[in-house]
Amino acid sequence: MVTRGRADRRSRPTLEEVAAHAGVGRGTVSRVINNSPRVRESTRELVERAIAELGYIPNRAARALAGNRTDAVALVIPETEKRFFAEPYFSDVLHGVGTGLADTDMQLLLTLVRTEHERRRFLQYARAGRVDGVLLVSVHGSDPLPDLLAEMGLPTVLSGRRSAHESLSYVDADNLGGARGAVRHLAETGRRRIATITGPLDMYVARCRLGGYQEAVASAGGDGDPSWTAHGDFTEESGRRAMAELLTRHPDLDAVFAASDLMAAGALHSLRAAGRRVPEDVAVVGFDDSPIAAHTDPPLSSVRQPMEEMGRAMARVLLEGIEDPGAPWRHVVLPTELVRRTSS
């Protein structure tokens, strides 16, 4: 599914306006933009704040956006190295993006943005016109980076979205429908006491998967009490902890839907430690259908989202935005499907 919306065009502030806003001279602003060491840190922070607040783009960046390309795009992941290397989702999306750019002259730059300092540094890099566009993966709802990039006029595509009303271009999977189908499958196989482990609820993807669970449980006449929900953060360890909590609250539960395969794998460990057989005593379904799902014991049923296809679509949408910066936003939602294995 693809939808479009109209981009918001804004006039760009001048170097002089930035200087006046920061209360410094024009030369000082120029030195900050060019990373001169001859600027005090307190002054640099004043200028960088003024640049961010006004949405200023240096002339060379404006020229790049007008047609003088750098032939480089940034793939930005606001997560730690530990999560980046632990979750197959990121490598699959990265592979898809690489495939999508393979027949172009674009250089792909991978950047982890873990702190406020790293965010400011990347914004300064982007404002300097060193990339033609940005791909953002794993964006949390409170992250200001997407809007700051949009204010710069830099073509940007999100993997997923921050809310149901996302205005920036994005490529997403049908998370709500996928979760609903997984829980419906559990109910159709005779499970009646179905719990869930959520992802971090500051991410729209996690809220959608929780919403799909809630809709399916309600349709099956199940118990919608919040005690059947435990919260994780998409990591295996959080899945272990959440599963242990659920077993304490509801020792008679007979199924669990985990909002990621890593959390489902953690849940399997806790179930095994508690002496519960899967699927005889408790059925388990994950989400992503990552390589992990086929190698757990027992192999996980999981909702497959087309991660590599999502990466290719992100690259395609970004290239379209670079070719025509004034083009409408694009919203692409790809279907999911349940892959049934022995855990359910």
Summary of the structure (lengths in Angstrom):
residues: 344
radius of gyration: 22.8
end to end distance: 29.6
largest distance: 72.8
contacts: 1214
relative contact order: 0.14
helix: 47%
strand: 18%
